Structure formats: C-alpha cells, structure tokens
Amino acid sequence: MLKRKALRKIFVTTFVLFILLTIYLIPVNKKENSNNIVYKYSNSEEVSVYLLNNNLQLTKVNLKIGSDSLDDTVKSIIKKLTVSNDATVPNCFEQVIPKDVKLLDVQIDEGIIYLNFSKEILDIPHDSIERVIESITYSLLNLDNIVGVSIYANGENISGLFPKDIPNVITKEYGINKRIELKNFFDISKIVIYYVDNIDNQNYYVPITKYINDKRDKIKIIIDQLSSNYIFEPNLMSLLDENIKLINYEINNDIMILNFNNSIFLNQDKILEEVVYSISYSVFANYDIDEIIFEVNGNEILKNSK
C-alpha cells in the first residue's frame, strides 16, 4: 500500500512538472524586431489596461490618459494599475499593484520596457505576484511595437526572487487568467480566448489563456470555444450562435479573412458588436496580424483593425 501511494505521488509530481515545462516551451510565431522602431502616442489617448473584476479575473478596461511621450504613457499605465483613489478607474474593478510599490525608473530599448520598482514589490504575496505580472505585461504590450517587459526590484531582475517561474523578459507567452484543461501529455495547445463579462450593465472582455489537448488551427479552436454552450466560469459568456460555422479562412499580408455561414448574423444583416470583438480580440491575441476581414458566404461584411 505504501509503495503504491509513493508511486502515485511521484507520478502526480512528474505530471505537474511536465505541464509547467510544456507551457513555457510552446512555440509561437513572432515578427522580427526592427531596430528602427517608431512609437506612436498622443497628448490624449485611450489605452487598455487589465484590472481585477469581482471574480478576480483580469479584465480589459479602456481608460483615457494624457501623455506627451511613450515614457509618460508607460508611467501613466503603471499608475492606473496601482492602488489609489483614481476617479477614472470604475468602482467595479480593483487595481493590482500595492500603493507602497513605487516605480523608480522606466527605460525602453528595442521594443523592451524595463521597469525598476522599489523593493516593496518583493513584499507582494507569492500567490499574487503572477496576477500582478500578467496585468502589467498585458497592459503594456498593447502599446505599438512593444514586444516585452522586464521587471526589476531596486535594480535586480525579479526572475530569481520569487518561487514562481518568471522570465527575464516577459511577453504575452506568459499568459493571463491561466486555465489548464489538459487530459494527457499529447497535442497540447495554448490559446487565448476573450469572453464577455457584463458588469454594471456594461460589457467588458476577459482573456482566458487555456492549455488544452487540441492541435487544430487556433482559429478553429477559437470559433468552436466561443460558440460552445459550455463556459467554465459562471460570470463569462459568449454571444456567438452555437450554429455558427467557419467555412474557411486565409491569411494574406498580415490580414486574416474569415468566411462564416449566416449564423454569425443577429438578423439578416447585423452582427453583434460583442461577437465581432470576442473574435477579433481572440484572433489578435493568437496571430501576428493587423486586420481581420469578416465575410459571410464569401461576401465581405466588415473589417476590424488591430
């Protein structure tokens, strides 16, 4: 009996380690970085930041900030993520960076943002640091031509300062709101899917990074997941009709063309905004493209740009 329990414990430990290793080794397609990067910003712009909803899920929230440079934009985003009485942050969301954690310095080099925080960032509980990193990373990687974030505590990279596996340079490969739904070691895919959460009669979008046993093209998984009646979180929803079918798709010059059947329509000629955004955000999170063209039975209906 003891031998059997010991073998079972060894198997479970080995399985968990294998999953974690696999998660960080799953390859992705990336564009090559250019040394001639042009950053875009304006004096008043809307940015997407990721704040906690009541179910402790990081949620995409659009906020307006004022900035005169990319550095100022980065500092403004970190400020929005830091606990404060900021009136622009909706009351239904929580900021994730403790108020005693100060941003000491920001540097940007070849698409990487280097953030140096005060030593208080090391006081964040180990079971919360992952959520903080996800919020910072996904908020900053929405900026043009930013491909990674590197986080420091008083000049020292935090990668070795927490028991969590934190890369030196964090990209979207780190994931957000992670859910492991694996049944075995085979055909593992990582995919980000955006669901809708209705909060105070307004729709927001929640990205879920899923690790599943499915080796189909990611766009096929996205449509199947969003049109499924089963959603594992009670607060999340998708408004795609269960009869929607992706007839075919193609990618040309950073443009993805999606050809659907008539079930994508709410009525004869209208597509719900929530359907367009759930699909678009999910596609942009998984594919390195700039524009999506929606077609129905081969006829172009609308375009959505990144």
LOMAR-124953 format. One record per residue (C-alpha): x, z, y; residue in one letter. Coordinates in steps of 0.05 Angstrom, whole numbers, plus 32768, in hexadecimal, padded with zeros to 4 digits. Layout:
XZYA...
! end
This chain:
800080008000M803880138031L805D7FD38020K801F7FAA802ER80147FCB8072K805C7FC08084A80587F768072L80187F6F809BR80397F9080D8K80757F6280D3I80477F2580CEF801D7F39810BV805B7F468135T807A7F048120T803A7EDF8131F80357EFD8177V807F7EED8186L80757EA6816EF80387E9C819CI805D7EB781D8L809A7E8B81CAL806E7E4E81C0T80497E5A8201I80897E55822AY80A47E198203L80667DEC8208I807F7DAE822EP805E7D90826BV80657D508292N80847D5982D7K80987D2B830FK80E17D2B8321E80F27D55835EN81097D30839BS813E7D4A83CAN811B7D288404N80DD7D548404I80AC7D4F843DV80817D8C8448Y803C7D888467K801D7DBF8491Y7FF17DC684CES7FE27DFC8501N7FA07E0C84DFS7F977DFB8497E7F6F7E11845AE7F967E2A841EV7F817E3E83D9S7F957E8483C3V7F867EA88382Y7F647EEB8389L7F437F1A8357L7EF97F17834AN7ED07F52832FN7EE27F3E82E8N7F2D7F4282F8L7F357EF682F4Q7F5F7ED28327L7F317EA4834ET7F3E7E69837CK7F2A7E7D83C3V7F337E4F83FFN7F497E72843FL7F5E7E598483K7FA27E6C849EI7FC97E5C84DCG80117E4584D4S80467E1C84F8D80757E1184BDS80787E138471L809B7E578475D80617E72849FD802F7E55846DT80527E798433V80547EBA8459K800A7EB3846BS7FF77EA78423I801F7EE5840BI7FFC7F0C8442K7FB87EF58428K7FCC7F0C83E2L7FE27F5183FBT7FB17F8B83FDV7F977F928445S7F587F93846FN7F5C7F48847BD7F177F338493A7F217EEB847BT7F247F028432V7EDD7F068414P7EC97F4D8401N7EBA7F3783B9C7F047F2B83ABF7F417F5783A5E7F887F4883BCQ7FBE7F538387V7FFF7F6683ABI80027FB183BBP80037FBF8406K80467FE48402D80697FA583E6V80897F818421K80A07F398423L80E77F3D843EL80FC7EF4843DD80E57EAD842CV81137E73841CQ80FF7E2D8404I81307DFE83E3D81207DBD83BEE80D87DD083B0G80E77E178399I80CC7E5283C3I80F97E9083BFY80D47ED083D0L80FA7F1183DBN80CD7F4E83DAF80DD7F9783E6S80EF7FC283AAK80A87FDD83A8E80947F9E8381I80B67FBF8345L80837FF88348D804B7FC88334I80327FDE82EFP804D7FB382B7H80067FA082A1D7FF77F8682E7S80367F6082FAI80217F2282D3E7FE17F1C82FCR80097F24833DV803A7EEE8328I80017EBF8314E7FDE7ECA8357S801E7EBD8380I80347E818357T7FF17E5C8355Y7FE47E69839FS80287E4E83B6L802B7E138386L7FEE7DF583A9N801D7DE583E3L80377D9E83E7D80777D9083BFN80807DD983A9I80927DDA835FV80A87E218353G80AC7E69836BV80E47E9A8361S80D57EE4836EI81097F198381Y81087F64838CA81397F7983C2N81657F3D83B2G81617F408366E81377F0F833DN80FF7F34831AI81067F0C82DAS812D7F4382B7G810D7F7F82DAL80CA7F8082B4F80BD7F818269P80917F438274K80B27EFF8269D80BA7EE682B1I80E07EA582BEP81157EA282F5N80ED7E698313V80A27E6F8307I80777E308303T802F7E2382F0K80487E2382A8E80447E6F82AEY7FF97E6982A9G7FC07E8F82CAI7F887EB982ACN7FA77EAC8268K7F7C7EAB8229R7F9B7EA281E4I7F687E8381B4E7F987E6F817CL7F847E6F8133K7FC67E588117N800C7E408129F7FFC7DF6812AF7FE67DC3815FD7FEB7DF48199I7FD77DDB81DES7FD77DFF8220K7FA27DE88251I7F867E018293V7F3B7DFB829DI7F157E0E82DCY7ED17E2F82D4Y7E9E7E428308V7E8F7E8A831DD7E547E97834BN7E657ED18379I7E367EE683B1D7E107EA483A9N7E4F7E7B83B3Q7E747E55837DN7EBE7E618372Y7EED7E44833EY7F127E6D830AV7F4C7E4D82E3P7F557E63829BI7F967E528277T7F837E49822EK7FB27E4581F2Y7F8B7E2281BBI7F957DFB817BN7F847DB58194D7FB47D7A819BK7F847D4881B9R7F907D2B81FED7F867D638231K7F507D3D8258I7F267D3A8218K7F2F7D85820EI7F1C7D928257I7EDB7D6C8252I7EC97D8A820FD7ED77DD08227Q7EB07DC88268L7E747DA88245S7E717DDD820ES7E387E0F820FN7E697E4681FBY7E927E688231I7EB67EA7821DF7EAF7ECB8261E7E687EE08276P7E757ED582C0N7E907E8E82B8L7E697E4E82B1M7E6F7E0382AFS7E397DD582C9L7E4D7D99829FL7E147D7F8274D7E207D8A822AE7E127D40821EN7E487D27824DI7E797CF8822BK7EBC7CDF8244L7EB87C96822EI7F017C87823FN7F377C968272Y7F777C79828DE7FB07C8D82BBI7FCD7C5A82ECN7FFE7C6A8324N7FED7CB4832AD7FA27CA58326I7F767CBB82ECM7F377C9282DFI7F017CB882B8L7EC87C8F829CN7E8B7CB98288F7E467CAC826CN7E077CB88295N7E047D028283S7E357D1282BAI7DFC7D0682ECF7DCE7D3E8303L7D9A7D07830FN7D9F7CBC8314Q7DD77CB98347D7DF07CFF8358K7E2A7D278339I7E2B7D728345L7E647D898372E7E747DBF833FE7E7D7D8A8309V7EAC7D618334V7ED77D9D8347Y7ED97DBD8302S7EF27D7C82E4I7F207D6C831FS7F427DB08324Y7F4C7DB082D8S7F6A7D6A82D8V7F987D788312F7FB07DB882F0A7FC37D9382B0N7FD87D4E82C9Y800A7D3882FDD7FDC7D098322I7FC37D03836AD7F7D7CE68364E7F437CE38334I7F107CAA8331I7ECE7CBB8311F7EA97C8282EFE7E677C7E82CAV7E637C478296N7E9D7C2382B9G7E817C278300N7EA77C508333E7E7E7C8A834FI7EAF7CB48378L7EF87CC68383K7F177D0A838AN7F5E7D1483A5S7F8D7D4D8397K
! end
